[in-house]
Structure formats: structure tokens, C-alpha cells
Amino acid sequence: MSELILDVRLDGFDGPVGVLVRDAYGDLAFQYEDSYRAMPNALHLSLSLPIRESPYPDSSCRAFFGNLLQESPDVLETVMLREGIERDNIAALLYHLGADCPGAISILPQGAPPAKVPGDMATDYEPMNDEQITRIVSSLYNRTPLPAGFADPSPLAGVQRKFALTVLQDGTFAKPIGHSGAPTTHILKISSRSQPNEAKLEAAALELSSGLQIDTTTAELREISGIKCLLVARYDRTIDQDGRIARLHQEDFAQALGLPSGMKYERRGRPDFKFDAVAIASIIDQTSEPALSRKTIIESTVFDLLIGNNDPHAKNFSLLFDRRGAVRIAPRYDLVPCRMFDGFTEELAYNIGPATRFEDVTVSAFDAYLEILGVPSSAAKRRLRNQTTAKISEYLAQQFATMDAAGERIFADHIASNIRHLNDAFGIEIPEAAQKRDAWIADSGAWAWS
């Protein structure tokens, strides 16, 4: 195996921020460029790779760069088969796929020009007509190839079907002109045949989160050719000083922790190397406002428990880096009450103290979780636990009438059941509206609502 050297770039910076090297033995190393380190506005590539002079060895950088590869097995397998590359040859895969890494990062052959640059709405985008959008949505819904000329310009992956696009100022959908390097502004998420109301369910969850003033990405429910879709604004976009769309540097918690994507759940980790409350606390402490980050995480935890979101894994939390050096928790996204899904695991993405399932969460379990997050006194734990749970459960209960009118009765029943259980476990008064709801029974019929 020969040595391979790749440039690591961040959108908005003129030159490479560093180099990724694969040696003749297959080991990786990453080193920041001296010129980049000297910049007053230089950003850490990751919390797991803070700026320093010496290079990072394979053990420190493999997980981060591996997380930049598309999760879609189809994309990876196509390149692996075509080029004869093994899955663990991260550098070789990034040589072919690194121009489309998520966010502001790109990994390119040494000396290659930038693949990502800010986009001008007037010149860098090609409008898409209704017929084209309908064909894309239909293809993703039916799991058939996208129409010719409409390969997704962004490395989106995961269980849901997604397509990255741009919404122009007049509301028209558009795609970046080929090889322009311009960013998209939105993600169109398409429901599946087996879960045709998934987009509607996520739209409701995002709206509830936003209503609680938890920082949440904005989204709009659309119906295209009878298929429910969710148009989600990308939180890692901004307008630069020249009025162009620019990418913001961000990373998910798995990258920040140096965890491979396959270890995004606590249950898949190993002692001292897993996504758990200890790991979350370490990230909180490295943000610019730890007290605000701690509040966000605690409120998000209670909210996820009450809506039945069992999937807030390490890749469903992210950090945003700004040019002033501030690091903050990104707006919430991918909020799906997956405990309503037929057959979805009851295990939590990360444990609440010793509790591995929602039904096991007790006062002592939640207080153990708060202790790890940095809430030391018993009085502070009691106050924070009770006030946060009471506030969120009361707000959610107040939304039941609106949810019923919107055809979301079963979701409201599910939330009410969760409120009754958690508030009872914590010894907190159950809101009247939650007491009166029907019991929610898990079955595939949960998707039959309008």
C-alpha cells in the first residue's frame, strides 16, 4: 500500500486547514497546517482534534474521519467495488467521496481546488420544476434510482429518504449548478411506504420542541403527489458578508467524542469508550456556555422521554462552531417518536442513570444522570428534575386539543401515557388533560391516522 496525502478543507478558508496522510501500512495521521494555526479565526476541526502543532496518530483521528463517510451502504459499496477498496481504508474512500463530506468539511486530493464555496442565489442555482420534484419524491418513496441528472448533491444518509436542495427567495426549489460548490439550504425528507405519516409525526415533534423554546431547526410539512414530506431548514447555513449562502462548521457528538458511527448508541460501546452521560457531560464542559448547554441537554432528555423519542443517539446531537471561536449545541433535529414504531427497540439511546428503558426511569435513576451532568446537590437535582418535567408535561398537555384537530390524536395519546408514567414516577402532579386521554397501545395501527 502506497502513501496517500489528502487536503482537509473548511468552506470559508482559502487554503487547506491540514493534511490527512495514510502511510504504507494503512495507518492515518492528521496534522494542521502552520498557516492555518496562525489564523486568528482558525477553528478546531473537532473537539476530539483541537488545534495543535504535532500530528494526530491513527488512534486519535480514525473515528473522526471515518464519520465523514456517507452512512448509505449503497454509496460506499459502489465505490468499494468499483475501486477495489476495503471498508477500513478510510483515506482511499475519502479520496473518491471526500468532496461530499457533511457540512463545511471536504477531503480532497492534495493540491485540488476547493470543492465547497459560498453560493450566490442569483447565479449558482438551477430552479427545479414541479415534475422534477415529483419524480425525485416518487423515486425515494418507491426506493427506485433518482432521475438522471439529479444525484443528491449532499451526502445524506440514515433510515429516512432524504434529498438536499435549495429554496430560493421566491420559494422555488433549486439545485446547485454542477461543480459550483454552492451549498444547499434545506433537506426534503420523504415518508416511507411502511410509515406514510412519518413526516407528519416528525413535523409535530419539531413544532412541540420549538414551542418549548428548545433550540430546534425549522421545518414545514409538504404533500407532494400524495406523499407526505418534511422540508427541513439546515441549521448549519448562514449568509456571509457578501450576501451569499455559506456553510457553518459543525460536527455531531460521535465525531466530537472520537467514536465510530457504529458506536452511536451507549449499548454498542465499551467501558470508557461509549456515548453515555459521562461523554455528554464532557462535551457540555467544552462548549462556550456550559450552563446553557446543560439546560438544553436536560430539557431535551425530558422532552424525548415524554414524546417517545428513543433514538437521540450520538449522531442526532451536534455542535456548531463560529468564527469567533464559540462552540454551542446545535438546534435539535431528527425528532421522531420512534417508540410508536412497530418493532422499534425499547432500549434508550443512552442510559438515564442505571435505567436502560423508559419504564425503568425513576427519581434515583434521573438524579444519578443529573449528578453526572454536573448537578451536585440533592436540592438542585430535585428542583431541576421536578420543574423541568412539570413545565414540559404541562406544555405538552396544553397542545392535545390542537393535536387532535390536526389529526394527531394517537400521538397525543402516546405523549399522555408517557406523561402519566414519568410524572407518577417522579411524584409530580399529572396535568388534567393527560389524565383524561385514552391509553396508548403499541401496534402498527398507530400509523393509520390522517
C-alpha positions in Angstrom: 0.0 0.0 0.0 1.5 3.4 -1.0 1.3 6.6 0.9 -1.7 8.8 0.2 -1.9 12.5 1.1 -5.2 14.4 1.2 -6.0 18.1 1.8 -8.6 18.8 4.5 -10.6 21.9 3.8 -13.2 24.0 5.5 -15.6 26.1 3.5 -14.8 29.8 4.0 -11.0 29.4 4.4 -8.8 29.9 1.4 -6.3 27.1 1.8 -6.3 23.6 3.4 -6.6 23.6 7.2 -4.5 20.4 7.4 -3.5 17.2 5.7 -4.7 13.7 6.2 -2.0 11.1 5.5 -2.3 7.3 5.0 1.1 5.6 5.3 2.3 2.5 3.6 1.0 0.4 6.5 -2.5 1.8 6.2 -2.3 4.0 9.4 -3.8 7.5 9.3 -2.3 10.7 10.6 -3.7 14.3 10.6 -1.8 17.5 11.1 -2.9 21.1 11.0 -1.2 23.4 8.5 1.1 26.0 10.2 -0.5 28.8 8.1 -4.0 27.8 9.4 -2.9 27.6 13.0 -1.6 31.1 12.8 -5.0 32.5 11.7 -6.9 34.4 14.5 -10.2 32.9 13.4 -9.0 29.3 13.0 -11.5 26.7 14.2 -10.9 23.3 15.7 -11.8 20.6 13.2 -13.3 18.7 16.1 -13.4 18.8 19.9 -11.6 15.5 19.5 -8.9 17.2 17.3 -8.1 20.5 18.9 -5.6 22.7 17.1 -2.0 21.8 17.9 1.3 21.7 16.2 2.0 18.0 16.4 0.2 15.4 14.2 -2.6 13.2 15.5 -1.9 9.5 15.1 -4.3 6.8 13.7 -5.9 6.1 17.1 -6.9 9.8 17.5 -8.2 10.6 14.1 -9.6 7.4 12.5 -13.0 7.7 14.1 -13.4 11.4 13.2 -12.5 10.9 9.5 -14.5 7.7 9.3 -17.6 9.6 10.5 -17.2 11.8 7.4 -18.1 9.0 5.1 -21.6 8.5 3.9 -23.6 6.1 6.0 -25.5 4.9 3.0 -24.2 1.4 2.2 -25.1 1.8 -1.4 -22.8 4.7 -1.9 -19.9 3.1 -0.1 -20.3 -0.3 -1.7 -20.4 1.2 -5.2 -17.0 2.9 -4.7 -15.6 -0.1 -2.9 -16.5 -2.5 -5.7 -15.5 -0.1 -8.5 -12.1 0.8 -7.0 -11.3 -2.4 -5.1 -11.2 -0.6 -1.7 -11.7 -2.3 1.7 -14.2 -0.7 4.1 -11.4 0.2 6.6 -9.4 2.1 4.0 -10.8 5.4 5.1 -8.3 7.6 3.2 -8.9 5.8 -0.1 -12.7 6.1 0.3 -12.4 9.8 1.1 -10.2 10.3 -2.0 -13.3 9.4 -4.0 -16.0 10.6 -1.7 -14.4 13.4 0.4 -15.7 16.3 -1.8 -19.2 15.5 -0.4 -18.5 15.2 3.3 -21.3 16.5 5.5 -21.1 20.2 6.5 -18.3 22.6 5.7 -15.5 19.9 5.6 -14.2 18.4 2.4 -11.3 16.0 1.9 -9.6 16.3 -1.5 -6.6 15.0 -3.4 -3.6 17.1 -2.5 -3.5 20.3 -4.5 -7.1 20.1 -5.7 -9.1 23.3 -5.8 -11.9 23.9 -3.3 -15.0 21.7 -3.7 -17.2 23.8 -1.4 -17.6 27.6 -1.7 -20.4 30.0 -0.7 -23.3 30.2 -3.1 -24.9 33.2 -4.9 -28.7 32.7 -5.1 -28.8 34.6 -8.4 -26.1 32.6 -10.3 -25.2 29.3 -8.6 -28.5 27.5 -8.6 -30.8 25.9 -11.2 -34.5 26.0 -10.5 -36.4 22.7 -10.4 -39.9 22.4 -11.7 -42.8 20.5 -10.1 -42.4 17.5 -12.4 -38.8 17.1 -11.4 -39.6 17.3 -7.7 -42.4 14.9 -8.0 -40.1 12.3 -9.8 -37.5 12.7 -7.0 -40.0 12.2 -4.3 -41.6 9.3 -6.0 -38.2 7.6 -6.6 -37.2 8.0 -2.9 -40.7 6.8 -1.7 -40.6 3.7 -4.0 -36.8 3.0 -3.5 -36.0 3.4 -7.1 -33.0 5.3 -8.6 -33.2 9.0 -8.8 -33.9 10.6 -12.2 -30.9 11.1 -14.4 -29.1 14.4 -13.6 -30.5 14.5 -10.1 -28.0 12.8 -7.9 -28.3 14.1 -4.4 -25.7 16.9 -4.1 -25.2 16.2 -0.4 -24.1 13.0 1.5 -27.4 12.4 3.2 -28.0 9.0 4.9 -29.9 7.2 7.6 -33.2 5.4 7.7 -35.3 8.1 6.1 -35.3 9.0 2.4 -33.8 12.5 2.0 -32.8 14.9 -0.7 -30.8 18.1 -0.2 -31.9 21.1 -2.2 -32.0 24.9 -2.0 -35.1 27.1 -1.5 -34.7 30.3 -3.5 -36.0 33.7 -2.2 -39.3 33.2 -4.2 -39.9 29.8 -2.6 -38.8 27.9 -5.7 -36.8 24.7 -5.2 -33.4 24.6 -6.9 -30.2 22.6 -7.0 -26.6 23.8 -7.1 -25.3 24.2 -10.6 -22.9 21.3 -11.3 -19.4 21.8 -9.9 -20.3 25.2 -8.4 -19.5 24.0 -4.9 -22.5 26.0 -3.7 -24.3 24.7 -0.5 -27.9 23.6 -0.3 -30.2 25.2 2.3 -32.8 22.5 3.1 -33.4 18.8 3.3 -36.5 17.2 1.9 -37.4 14.1 4.0 -39.8 11.7 2.4 -42.0 9.3 4.4 -41.7 5.6 3.6 -44.4 3.2 2.4 -44.4 1.4 5.7 -44.7 4.6 7.7 -46.6 7.0 5.4 -47.2 9.5 8.3 -43.6 9.7 9.5 -43.0 13.2 8.1 -46.2 14.4 9.7 -45.2 12.9 13.0 -41.7 14.5 12.9 -43.2 17.8 12.0 -45.4 17.7 15.0 -42.5 16.7 17.3 -40.3 19.6 16.0 -43.1 22.0 16.5 -43.6 20.9 20.1 -39.9 21.2 20.8 -39.8 24.7 19.3 -42.9 25.7 21.3 -41.0 24.8 24.5 -38.2 27.2 23.4 -35.7 24.4 23.0 -33.5 25.5 20.1 -34.9 23.5 17.2 -34.5 23.5 13.5 -37.5 24.8 11.5 -39.5 22.5 9.2 -42.6 22.6 7.1 -44.9 19.7 6.2 -45.5 19.3 2.5 -47.5 16.9 0.4 -46.1 16.1 -3.0 -48.1 13.8 -5.3 -49.9 12.4 -2.3 -46.7 11.7 -0.3 -46.1 13.4 3.0 -42.7 15.2 3.1 -40.9 17.3 5.6 -38.9 20.4 4.3 -36.2 21.0 7.0 -34.1 24.1 7.1 -30.4 23.4 7.5 -29.1 24.9 10.8 -25.5 24.9 9.5 -26.1 27.6 6.9 -25.7 31.4 7.2 -25.4 34.5 4.9 -21.9 35.8 4.6 -20.8 39.4 4.4 -21.3 39.4 0.6 -24.9 38.1 0.9 -24.0 34.6 -0.2 -25.1 31.3 1.4 -22.3 29.9 3.4 -21.7 26.7 5.4 -21.1 26.7 9.1 -18.7 24.2 10.6 -20.4 21.6 12.7 -19.9 18.1 14.0 -22.0 15.5 15.6 -21.4 14.2 19.1 -19.9 10.9 17.8 -17.2 13.0 15.9 -16.6 15.2 19.0 -16.1 12.1 21.1 -13.9 10.3 18.6 -16.5 7.5 18.4 -17.0 5.5 15.2 -20.6 5.9 13.8 -21.3 2.2 14.7 -20.9 3.2 18.4 -23.5 5.9 18.4 -25.7 4.1 21.0 -24.5 3.5 24.5 -25.3 -0.2 24.3 -22.8 -0.6 21.4 -19.9 1.0 23.3 -17.4 -0.4 25.8 -16.2 0.8 29.1 -14.7 4.3 28.9 -15.4 4.4 25.2 -19.1 4.9 24.6 -21.9 7.5 24.2 -23.2 7.9 27.7 -23.9 10.6 30.3 -20.2 10.9 31.1 -19.5 11.5 27.4 -22.3 14.0 27.2 -21.0 15.8 30.3 -17.5 16.1 28.8 -19.0 17.8 25.7 -21.1 20.2 27.8 -17.9 21.3 29.6 -16.2 22.1 26.4 -18.9 24.3 25.0 -18.7 28.1 25.3 -21.7 28.3 27.8 -21.7 25.1 29.8 -24.7 26.1 32.0 -26.8 26.8 28.9 -25.7 23.6 27.2 -26.5 21.6 30.4 -30.0 23.1 30.5 -30.5 22.3 26.8 -29.5 18.7 27.3 -31.6 18.1 30.4 -34.7 19.7 28.8 -34.1 17.6 25.6 -33.8 14.5 27.7 -37.1 15.0 29.4 -38.8 16.0 26.1 -37.5 13.0 24.3 -38.7 10.7 27.1 -42.2 12.3 27.0 -42.7 12.2 23.2 -41.3 8.7 22.9 -38.1 9.6 21.0 -36.0 6.6 21.8 -33.3 7.5 19.2 -31.3 10.6 20.3 -28.0 8.8 19.6 -24.6 10.4 19.2 -25.2 11.4 15.6 -28.5 13.1 16.4 -26.8 15.7 18.6 -24.4 18.2 17.0 -22.2 21.2 17.8 -21.8 24.4 15.9 -18.5 26.3 15.6 -18.5 30.0 14.8 -15.7 32.3 13.6 -15.4 33.9 17.0 -14.4 30.6 18.4 -17.6 29.9 20.2 -18.9 26.3 20.4 -22.6 25.6 21.1 -25.0 22.8 20.9 -26.8 22.9 17.5 -30.6 23.1 17.2 -32.4 19.8 17.7 -33.2 17.8 14.6 -34.4 14.2 13.7 -37.0 14.3 16.5 -39.1 11.2 15.8 -41.2 9.4 18.5 -39.9 6.1 17.3 -41.4 4.2 20.3 -44.6 4.4 18.3 -42.9 2.4 15.5 -44.0 -1.2 15.4 -41.0 -3.3 16.5 -38.6 -0.5 17.4 -36.3 -1.2 20.3 -37.4 -0.1 23.8 -33.8 0.5 24.8 -32.7 4.1 25.3 -30.0 5.5 23.1 -28.1 6.5 26.3 -28.9 5.4 29.8 -30.6 7.6 32.4 -28.5 6.6 35.4 -29.0 2.8 35.6 -32.2 2.9 33.5 -31.9 1.4 30.1 -35.6 1.7 29.2 -38.2 4.4 29.6 -40.2 2.3 32.0 -37.2 2.0 34.3 -36.7 5.7 34.8 -37.1 6.6 38.5 -36.2 9.5 40.7 -33.0 7.9 41.8 -32.1 7.0 38.2 -32.7 10.5 36.9 -30.8 12.0 39.8 -27.9 9.8 39.1 -28.0 11.1 35.5 -28.1 14.7 36.7 -25.2 14.1 39.1 -23.0 13.0 36.1 -24.1 16.1 34.1 -22.8 18.3 36.9 -25.8 18.9 39.2 -24.3 18.1 42.6 -26.7 18.9 45.4 -29.9 16.9 46.2 -31.9 20.1 46.4 -30.7 21.2 43.0 -31.5 17.8 41.5 -35.0 17.8 42.9 -35.7 21.3 41.8 -34.4 20.8 38.3 -36.0 17.4 37.8 -39.4 18.5 39.0 -39.5 21.9 37.5 -38.3 20.7 34.1 -40.7 17.7 34.0 -43.7 19.8 35.2 -43.0 22.6 32.7 -42.7 20.2 29.7 -45.5 17.9 30.6 -47.9 20.8 31.2 -47.0 22.4 27.9 -47.4 19.2 26.0 -50.8 18.5 27.7 -51.9 22.0 26.6 -51.3 21.1 23.0 -53.5 18.0 22.9 -56.6 19.8 21.6 -54.6 21.3 18.8 -53.1 17.9 18.0 -56.5 16.3 18.0 -57.8 18.9 15.5 -54.7 18.3 13.3 -55.3 14.5 13.1 -52.6 13.7 15.6 -54.8 12.1 18.3 -52.8 8.9 18.6 -49.5 10.8 19.0 -51.3 12.9 21.8 -52.4 9.6 23.4 -48.9 8.3 23.3 -47.5 11.5 24.9 -50.2 11.4 27.6 -49.3 7.9 28.5 -45.7 8.8 28.9 -46.6 11.9 31.0 -48.7 9.7 33.3 -45.8 7.3 33.8 -43.0 9.7 34.2 -44.8 12.2 36.4 -46.1 9.5 38.6 -42.5 8.0 38.9 -41.3 11.5 39.9 -44.2 12.2 42.2 -45.3 15.2 40.1 -48.9 16.2 39.5 -50.2 14.9 36.2 -51.9 17.6 34.1 -55.6 17.1 33.8 -55.6 16.9 30.1 -53.1 14.0 30.3 -55.3 12.2 32.9 -58.3 12.1 30.5 -56.6 10.7 27.5 -57.1 7.2 26.2 -54.4 4.6 27.0 -51.9 4.3 24.1 -51.4 0.7 22.8 -48.4 0.0 20.7 -49.3 -1.6 17.4 -48.9 -0.9 13.7 -52.2 0.8 13.6 -50.6 3.9 15.1 -49.8 4.9 11.6 -53.4 4.8 10.4 -54.3 8.4 11.5 -55.0 11.1 8.9 
